[in-house]
Structures are given as C-alpha cells and as structure tokens.
Amino acid sequence: MFTKFKIQDPRRSRAGRAVAWTAVTIFSLGLSGQALAAAACENPDALTFAIIPTEETVAELELYKPVTDRMAELTGKKIQFFMPTSYASVVEGMLSGFVHVGVLGPYTYVIANAKDPNIEVFATYAKRAGYLQEEGPGYRGVLITRKGSKFTTIESLKGTVLGLTDPGSTSGNLMPRVVFSETVGMGLDDYFGKVVYTGSHELSTVAVHQGRVDSAFVATHRFDNVVSKGEVELDDFNVLWKSDPIPQDPFVYLTTLCDDIKKNIEDTFLGLKDQPGAKKFLDNVKSNKFVRMTSADYDIIRALKKAKDARK
C-alpha cells in the first residue's frame, strides 16, 4: 500500500539523527570503532521510495506495487512513496534524508552524487528493443519533428521553437546543450528562436505531434512509450539527429543505510526477473531484467556536465 509522504522537519534530518546517535553511542555505550560504525548506520522503520516524474507518475505507482511489495518483504520495512513534482524534488528528498531509495535521470544522478556521495547507484534496467529504443542498458537522445512539416533538416530548424524536457534531463537538456550545440556551432538559445521546457519526454513528443513546438529532444525509450500507448505513430515523425548511447536511469539508495538493508534493496531489483508477479512491471518498462551498475558507468555524463559547466 503506497503512502504519500511529506517532508520532515529539517531538524530531524538524516544528518541530525546521525550526530545524535553517534554521541549516544560514544558517551553512553563506549563502543569500539567497528561497532560504532555498525551502530551508526541508518535503520529506519520505513523506507521512502521516489521516482522521477513522468506523464503518468500516478499510474506508475500501481505498476511499481510488485516491486515495493518485494522490497517490503525482503527488508522487513514499510515502503512509503513520495510523490515528486520534478527531477530536483527527488534529489532534494534524498539530500535531506527522507527519501531512501529513488529513480533518477543520469544527469540528475551525477548532480546529486556530486552534492552527496552517499547517493549511490546500484542498478538499472536492460531495455528490450523497441521502435527507436535499442536493446540493452542504454538509450539515445533524438531530435524529432513532425512528418509532413517543413522541418526536415537541422538547418530548417534555425529560428524555430524547440522543446526540451526538464533542466535535470540528460537527453532532454544536457546532451542537446553540449553535444548538439557542437553540431550547429552555437548554443541552443542562439540557434533556435525559442526554447521551452515541456516537463517530460512524453509531453515533448505530443507537443511536436500537435505542432505546439517545431522540434524536441526526447529519449528513445520514452518516445516508444507514447507510440505504444497509441497516442502517436512512429511514421508521424522525422528523426533528424541521434546522440551516442546514454546509460539508463539509475536506481539509487542512500549508502548510510545499514548493509543488510542495502543488500535487500539490491536483491529486490536484481532478482526481479525471477518473480512471476513482476512480469507486468517489467513489461511496462520494456525490460526483461535489471542489471548492476556502478557510479563509474555514469562518467560519460560527468564529462558532459563538465563540458557544459565550462561554457558558462
């Protein structure tokens, strides 16, 4: 059962609890260094889980139920769901310590991990091949326009309206601003007449289809979702540009959690393919299984961020 979760008082943050608990163990219990480290790990009564927002975040809650039920069973914890409003809200939840497990975008993860190394990736899903999506734990950012429009080349888009997704998006903001800008020899805001944020890849795809923006950068797997729902067809679009492969959305947890909790969270996802009740969830994310990931797998995103920051 999902429970909508509210932000806690900052005075009761993870950092505050850790300091208080450490003081108690040092002065009251006289623990050794090794025992102190074990005692200082976080062992909450409930784990809070959050995902980056999509067009149908509310609907996804029910699809995630087999996952959260399995996590509850393995960890012995109640699982609470935090409803995010943006990529940044998931990060802020983890930085403040009230979100313990989350799904981030690759770019958002790199930013969060730089702010707090205790936010660590442990897995992602290996995608099935789709309409534009390739098989494996990666995806691409693509620049799409509506077929039948006059926008059939990159050159034809100069001075037009471009749709991006979210400032925290990798394929919907970072990749275009760094890599695509090199293709056209100038920044997006200079090349295009107007740049707007739609809020999600799905909304960007629909905006192009409806003519509300002239083009948009979207993730291949998110584009596929809109086609699969029958809202658009693959043949409705031109693909004018593709990025190099990008690692899929990282599933992360707080490393301050006790080791047994972290292991059980990992087992929740990495062993999901063997759970009969999880087929609907895996089908929804167009995946057969989760694969283990490490922070180093996202170094390509760090390199892109460094290049983007150097231009400021």
N, C-alpha and C positions, 0 to 999 in steps of 0.2 A: 504494500500500500504506500503510495507516494505521499509525502507531506510537504507542503510548501513551506519554505524555511525563511526566516527573517534574519537580518544582520544582527549580530550580537553586539553588546556594548564593547567598545574597543578596550576598556579596562579589563575585560575578561578574555582578551585575545590569547592566541597561542603563546606569544612571547611572554605575556604576563603570567600565564599559568606555569610556563616552564621555569621562570625565575622563582616564583613562589615555591614550586615543588622542589626545585634544586636546593633552595635554602632550607626547607624542612628536612630533606634527606641528609644534608651536610651536618646541620647542627643538632638534629634530633635523633637521627638513626646512625650517624657515624659510618656510613657505607664506604667501602673501598671504591677506587676509581672505576673498576669494571662493573661493579654492582650499581654504582651511581649512574653510569651510562645507561644501563638496562632500565633502571627505575625512572630515569628522566624521559624515556620515550613516551609518546602520546598514546593513550589507550582510552579513547572516548567511548561513551555509552552508545553513541550513534555516529554513523558516517554520513556526511553530506556529499551528494553527487550532483554535478552540474555539467551541462553540455553547451557548446556554442550555439547561439540561436539560429534556427533555420525558419523557412516559411511555415513549417508545420511542427514547431517545437512541442506544442501541447499534445499533438497526436503521437509524437515520438515517445512520450512518457509511457504510454501503454505498451509500445513495442519494446521498450527497454525493460519491461517488467521481468521477463525471464532472466535478464542479466542481474538486475538488482535483487531478485529473489535468490539467485545463486550466490551473490555476494553476501547477502544476509546469512544464508546457510553456512557458508564457509568461514566467515569472520565471526559469526555469532552476534552481529551488531544489527540494530535497526538502521535501515537506509532511508535517509531523508533526501528529497530532491529540491534543489534551489533553482528557481525559475529565472534565467538570466534575461537581460534586455539587450546585451551587446557582447562582443568578444571581451571587451575591457571589464565588464561586470563579473565574468567568470574569473579573470585574473585577479581582480580586487578581492574576490571572495577567497581565493587561495592565499593571497598575500596576507590577508587579515587572519587566516587560520580557520575560518568557519566552513570552508569547502575543503574536503579531504581528498576527493577523487574527482577528476574532471576530464573533459574532452576539449582540446584547444585546437586552433589552427596552427600550422607550422610556424608562421611568423609570430603569432601571439605567444606561442610556447617559448621561442627564443627570447622575446622581450621579458616574459615572466621569469624564465630561468636566470637571466642576467640580473634581475632585481632580487631574486631569492633562489639560490641553487638548490634549496630544499624542494622546489617544484620540479619533479623529475619524470621523464617519460619512461614507460615500461613496455608499451605495446602499441600496435596499430593494426588495421585490418588489411589483408591482401585482397584487393578488388578482383572481381570477375571482369572479363572483357565485356564492354557494352557498346553503345552507339559511337561515342567518341573515346570512352574510357578504355585504357589498355589493361591487361591482366597484371596483377602484382601490387606491391605496397607503395605505389607511386601514382601520380596523376599529372596532368598538364594544365596550364592556363591557356585559354584560347580566346582570340578576338573574333567575335561573331557579329554579323549584320543580317538583316532580313533579306531573304532571296526575293528578287523582283524589284528591290530598291536600286537606286543609282550607286549605292556604296558597295562596289565590287572589288576595289583595290584599297590598299593602305593610303595611297595618295589621295583618293577621292574623299577620305575622311577628314582632311585638313579643314579646320574651322567649324567642325560639326559638334554634336552633343555626344559625349562619351559617358557611359555608365560604369562606375566602379561599385564594389560591394560594401566594404567596411574598411576603415583605416587600419584595422588589425588583420586584414586578409592578406594571404600570401599571393595567390594567383589573381585576386581581385583588386590588389593595390600595390603590394611591394614589387612583384615581378614586372608588372607594366611600367612602374615608375623607374625601375633600374634597367631592366634588360630591353624592354620595348623602346624606351627613350633613346637607347643607343641606335636602334634600327632607324628611327626617324631623325636622329641627330639633334634632338631638343627635348625639353621636359614636356610632360603631357599637357600641362596647363598652357603652354605656349603653342603646342601643335594643334590641340583641339580648341574649338570656340568656347566650350563649356564642359566642365567635368562635374558630375553629380554622383552622390552615393545613394544606392537603392536600398541597402540593408541586408541583402542576401544574393547569392548566385541565382537562386530560383527567380527572385523578383527581377534581377537584371535580364535574365533570359526572356521573361514575359514582357518586360519593358521594350526590348528590341522587337519582339514579335508584334507588339501593339503599336510600334512606331513612336513611343514616348521618349526613347533615346535612339540615336542613329547606330550606335555600336556599343558593345560591352565586353569586358574581360570576365570570363567565368571559368570555373573549374570543370574539367571534363565529367567527373562523376556527378557533380551537382546538376550540370546540364542534362545528363542522362536521366536524372530523377524526373525532370519536367516532361521529357519525352515519354518516359514510362507511364506517367500518370495520364497521358493522352491530351495534355494541355497544348502541346505543340508537336510538330513532326520534324524529324531530322532534316528532311528536304526543304523545310521552311527557312533554312539558314545557310549563309556562306561562312566558311571558316577562313579568315584572312591571315592568321598568324597562330603559331603554337610555340609554347615555351619548352625548354628542356624538362625532363621529369622532376617532379617535386615529391618529397616523402609525404605520405598520407597523414591525416590529422592524428596527432599524438594523444594517447590516453596517458594521463599523468596522475601521480599521487604525491602527497607530502612525505618526504623521507623521514620526518620527525615521528611518524607513526611507528609503533613497535614492529619488529621484524616479522613476527608471525602474522600480523595484520597485513603487512605489505605483500608477503608471500601469498596469502589467501586472496588478496585483490588480484594479483598477477594470475593466479590459477583460475580465478573467475573468468577471465577473458581468454587466456591461452588455452584453456581446456574446454572452451565453449562449444567447439565443433563436435564434441562427443556427447553433447546434451540434446536429447530429442526435442525438448521444449524450446530450444533456441533457434530452430530452423527458420521460423518466421522472422526473427530479428536479423539473422544473417542474410536471409533473402532480401530484407528491406534495405540493408546496406550493401547489397550486391557483392557479398563476400562469402567465401567458404570457411574462412578461419582468421584468427588473429595471429600475428607474428610478433616476436620480441623485438623491441627497438631500444637503442641507447641514445644518449644525448649527442654523441658524435655523428649519428646518422643525419642530424639536422645542421651540420656545419655548413652545408651549401646555403642554408637560409641565413646563417650568421654572416657569411661572406656577402650575400646580397644586402643585408641590413647595413653592414659596414660601408659598402659602396654607396648606398642611399644616404647614410648619415654624412659621408664625406662631401656630398654635393651641397649640403646646407650652408 
